[in-house]
Amino acid sequence: MSFLTLLQAVADYTAIGKMGAGLGASIAAIGAGIGIGNIGKSALESIARQPEASGDIRTNMILSAAFIEGVALFAIVVCLLIAVA
């Protein structure tokens, strides 16, 4: 009897779980956007102060942005997999 009660409890909370997964995906996307924006702002300020180092700054900026995008994409995929399951 307790197993059926447990199944009913899980079935009742699937909508809340899907809402949480959507919320997690949106937070991951917003966080990535803010992080990449801060990287771009800092890189432009650094290039303005030292124009001769623009190549190294640009390379580091692109690598950092790629890592942030990778983590954000991973978080969004995990949230979507939770929402589907």
Backbone as CSV, one residue per row, in Angstrom:
resi,resn,N_x,N_y,N_z,CA_x,CA_y,CA_z,C_x,C_y,C_z
1,MET,0.807,-1.193,0.000,0.000,0.000,0.000,0.854,1.263,0.000
2,SER,1.976,1.233,0.690,2.822,2.426,0.748,3.479,2.716,-0.605
3,PHE,3.712,1.662,-1.414,4.296,1.866,-2.734,3.351,2.649,-3.637
4,LEU,2.079,2.355,-3.586,1.105,3.093,-4.387,1.010,4.549,-3.937
5,THR,1.104,4.761,-2.650,1.086,6.130,-2.135,2.299,6.902,-2.620
6,LEU,3.450,6.231,-2.634,4.673,6.867,-3.116,4.561,7.211,-4.598
7,LEU,4.001,6.309,-5.390,3.820,6.586,-6.818,2.867,7.751,-7.055
8,GLN,1.817,7.846,-6.270,0.890,8.962,-6.413,1.553,10.274,-6.032
9,ALA,2.396,10.254,-5.003,3.090,11.469,-4.583,4.055,11.943,-5.666
10,VAL,4.745,10.994,-6.283,5.680,11.361,-7.350,4.917,11.894,-8.554
11,ALA,3.796,11.307,-8.884,3.008,11.753,-10.030,2.460,13.160,-9.808
12,ASP,2.183,13.503,-8.569,1.649,14.831,-8.290,2.709,15.920,-8.427
13,TYR,3.968,15.584,-8.231,5.023,16.591,-8.256,5.782,16.666,-9.570
14,THR,5.343,15.972,-10.610,6.069,16.042,-11.873,5.973,17.423,-12.502
15,ALA,4.845,18.086,-12.341,4.709,19.438,-12.902,5.654,20.404,-12.206
16,ILE,5.794,20.250,-10.902,6.718,21.120,-10.169,8.154,20.824,-10.579
17,GLY,8.475,19.547,-10.819,9.815,19.190,-11.269,10.131,19.763,-12.636
18,LYS,9.155,19.735,-13.522,9.372,20.303,-14.860,9.513,21.817,-14.792
19,MET,8.752,22.437,-13.909,8.881,23.881,-13.733,10.259,24.227,-13.167
20,GLY,10.736,23.411,-12.240,12.069,23.633,-11.689,13.160,23.451,-12.725
21,ALA,12.981,22.466,-13.609,13.964,22.249,-14.672,13.990,23.431,-15.636
22,GLY,12.817,23.961,-15.963,12.766,25.143,-16.829,13.394,26.351,-16.166
23,LEU,13.151,26.491,-14.882,13.750,27.594,-14.134,15.269,27.450,-14.084
24,GLY,15.739,26.230,-13.889,17.186,26.002,-13.872,17.834,26.305,-15.209
25,ALA,17.173,25.927,-16.291,17.713,26.208,-17.626,17.768,27.702,-17.890
26,SER,16.734,28.420,-17.457,16.737,29.868,-17.677,17.797,30.558,-16.832
27,ILE,18.005,30.101,-15.612,19.051,30.688,-14.764,20.430,30.423,-15.365
28,ALA,20.637,29.229,-15.917,21.917,28.916,-16.552,22.170,29.815,-17.762
29,ALA,21.143,30.054,-18.569,21.300,30.909,-19.747,21.557,32.360,-19.348
30,ILE,20.839,32.837,-18.347,21.035,34.219,-17.889,22.424,34.395,-17.287
31,GLY,22.845,33.418,-16.489,24.179,33.492,-15.884,25.281,33.496,-16.928
32,ALA,25.120,32.680,-17.967,26.121,32.653,-19.038,26.159,33.985,-19.783
33,GLY,24.987,34.557,-20.027,24.954,35.857,-20.704,25.637,36.949,-19.895
34,ILE,25.387,36.962,-18.599,26.032,37.956,-17.734,27.539,37.733,-17.694
35,GLY,27.954,36.468,-17.599,29.386,36.172,-17.546,30.112,36.568,-18.818
36,ILE,29.536,36.273,-19.965,30.176,36.622,-21.233,30.172,38.134,-21.426
37,GLY,29.121,38.795,-20.970,29.102,40.258,-21.033,30.206,40.884,-20.201
38,ASN,30.434,40.339,-19.014,31.520,40.848,-18.162,32.885,40.576,-18.781
39,ILE,33.043,39.431,-19.419,34.313,39.130,-20.088,34.563,40.116,-21.220
40,GLY,33.545,40.374,-22.027,33.702,41.326,-23.134,34.017,42.728,-22.640
41,LYS,33.332,43.157,-21.572,33.581,44.485,-21.012,35.015,44.607,-20.517
42,SER,35.463,43.597,-19.787,36.826,43.635,-19.250,37.869,43.572,-20.358
43,ALA,37.592,42.782,-21.387,38.549,42.682,-22.490,38.664,44.001,-23.242
44,LEU,37.538,44.671,-23.476,37.594,45.960,-24.169,38.326,47.008,-23.335
45,GLU,38.110,46.998,-22.036,38.839,47.935,-21.167,40.334,47.641,-21.183
46,SER,40.690,46.360,-21.186,42.100,45.987,-21.204,42.759,46.359,-22.520
47,ILE,42.054,46.155,-23.625,42.612,46.514,-24.928,42.757,48.027,-25.042
48,ALA,41.821,48.777,-24.455,41.924,50.237,-24.494,43.132,50.723,-23.697
49,ARG,43.464,50.017,-22.632,44.615,50.433,-21.808,45.937,49.983,-22.401
50,GLN,45.954,48.787,-23.010,47.181,48.265,-23.611,46.883,47.724,-25.008
51,PRO,46.871,48.579,-25.999,46.543,48.122,-27.359,47.538,47.107,-27.918
52,GLU,48.772,47.138,-27.453,49.773,46.206,-27.986,49.525,44.761,-27.524
53,ALA,48.736,44.555,-26.493,48.448,43.210,-25.999,47.071,42.708,-26.463
54,SER,46.547,43.324,-27.502,45.170,42.988,-27.914,45.035,41.545,-28.394
55,GLY,46.061,40.995,-29.023,45.978,39.616,-29.511,45.851,38.614,-28.379
56,ASP,46.682,38.780,-27.346,46.609,37.866,-26.207,45.301,38.028,-25.439
57,ILE,44.858,39.261,-25.282,43.608,39.515,-24.555,42.432,38.914,-25.312
58,ARG,42.419,39.082,-26.623,41.318,38.545,-27.433,41.288,37.022,-27.375
59,THR,42.465,36.390,-27.424,42.528,34.929,-27.348,41.985,34.426,-26.014
60,ASN,42.419,35.059,-24.929,41.928,34.652,-23.612,40.429,34.911,-23.460
61,MET,39.948,35.996,-24.054,38.527,36.305,-23.983,37.700,35.241,-24.711
62,ILE,38.136,34.836,-25.881,37.400,33.848,-26.653,37.416,32.492,-25.947
63,LEU,38.555,32.107,-25.365,38.616,30.848,-24.631,37.697,30.867,-23.416
64,SER,37.710,31.946,-22.678,36.843,32.042,-21.495,35.373,32.008,-21.886
65,ALA,35.014,32.711,-22.931,33.623,32.706,-23.388,33.206,31.312,-23.849
66,ALA,34.102,30.594,-24.496,33.780,29.238,-24.950,33.572,28.305,-23.762
67,PHE,34.390,28.437,-22.734,34.217,27.597,-21.547,32.902,27.898,-20.845
68,ILE,32.557,29.164,-20.757,31.289,29.530,-20.118,30.112,28.997,-20.937
69,GLU,30.185,29.105,-22.248,29.117,28.583,-23.096,28.985,27.071,-22.952
70,GLY,30.121,26.390,-22.839,30.083,24.941,-22.669,29.406,24.530,-21.375
71,VAL,29.731,25.207,-20.290,29.109,24.899,-19.002,27.624,25.228,-19.030
72,ALA,27.260,26.348,-19.633,25.848,26.729,-19.712,25.072,25.740,-20.571
73,LEU,25.640,25.308,-21.677,24.969,24.332,-22.529,24.776,23.014,-21.799
74,PHE,25.792,22.591,-21.055,25.678,21.367,-20.267,24.562,21.492,-19.233
75,ALA,24.485,22.633,-18.550,23.436,22.837,-17.544,22.046,22.835,-18.185
76,ILE,21.917,23.456,-19.339,20.626,23.491,-20.014,20.210,22.097,-20.476
77,VAL,21.151,21.318,-20.984,20.838,19.953,-21.422,20.408,19.099,-20.239
78,VAL,21.103,19.226,-19.107,20.719,18.462,-17.917,19.318,18.859,-17.468
79,CYS,19.024,20.147,-17.467,17.679,20.599,-17.057,16.614,20.086,-18.013
80,LEU,16.904,20.091,-19.310,15.924,19.585,-20.271,15.741,18.077,-20.149
81,LEU,16.805,17.358,-19.825,16.665,15.917,-19.611,15.824,15.633,-18.374
82,ILE,15.957,16.450,-17.357,15.122,16.291,-16.159,13.665,16.587,-16.510
83,ALA,13.437,17.583,-17.342,12.070,17.947,-17.697,11.391,16.860,-18.527
84,VAL,12.143,16.174,-19.368,11.580,15.139,-20.227,11.309,13.867,-19.425
85,ALA,12.185,13.559,-18.489,12.054,12.307,-17.730,10.885,12.303,-16.783
